[in-house]
Amino acid sequence: MGWEIYRRLGLIGVLPIKTMFPSPALRVVESTSSRLVIVDPPNYLLGAILLIVGILVGGFLLKFKGQANVRLMYIVLLPVFIGGIAFLTSNTVVELSKDSGNLTISRRRFGFSQSASVTSLKSLRFATVETSRGARRLALITNTGGVIHPSGAAARGGEYEAANAINDFLGVRPPQ
């Protein structure tokens, strides 16, 4: 009887925790005739899950430290914590600017900016989405046949919208 309310609202099958975190999908945050900005945001949900698992297992180890090889478990927990922090603090910003004539890809990992990758807009042919085993990845194809991957491979969403926005900005149509 109580589930009927959720069914009518379309909330059946939706995890409540997913509404607590921003979407990890790629999104176009600015689209003008002279500038296009796409953001690949942090994956807050996955990062939070890894940190919570690490805290729970760490707490369990502190409580029962005599029953397990503590050093080995901490060695196992370290990558879980590092992975959680990486997912929470990493993002990529893709900027296409007709004023400068450049594609600039700025990445942040663990909260620190990496040097930006700059490519001429003239060297880009089109944008497409590569798919493999259920994962999708935004790919920028260059005139020489090279591929630039501004984001990682995942099934987070927004890849097709980003590719369409880039192709519209460049004024090209990808081959079918």
Stockholm file with secondary structure:
# STOCKHOLM 1.0

chainA/1-176         MGWEIYRRLGLIGVLPIKTMFPSPALRVVESTSSRLVIVDPPNYLLGAILLIVGILVGGFLLKFKGQANVRLMYIVLLPVFIGGIAFLTSNTVVELSKDSGNLTISRRRFGFSQSASVTSLKSLRFATVETSRGARRLALITNTGGVIHPSGAAARGGEYEAANAINDFLGVRPPQ
#=GR chainA/1-176 SS CTHHHHHHHTCTTCCGGGGGSCCCSCEEEEECSSEEEEEECCCHHHHHHHHHHHHHHHHHHHHTTTSSCHHHHHHHHHHHHHHHHHHHHCEEEEEEETTTTEEEEEEEETTEECCCEEEEGGGEEEEEEEEETTEEEEEEEETTSCEECCSCCBSCSCHHHHHHHHHHHHTCCCCC
#=GC SS_cons         CTHHHHHHHTCTTCCGGGGGSCCCSCEEEEECSSEEEEEECCCHHHHHHHHHHHHHHHHHHHHTTTSSCHHHHHHHHHHHHHHHHHHHHCEEEEEEETTTTEEEEEEEETTEECCCEEEEGGGEEEEEEEEETTEEEEEEEETTSCEECCSCCBSCSCHHHHHHHHHHHHTCCCCC
//
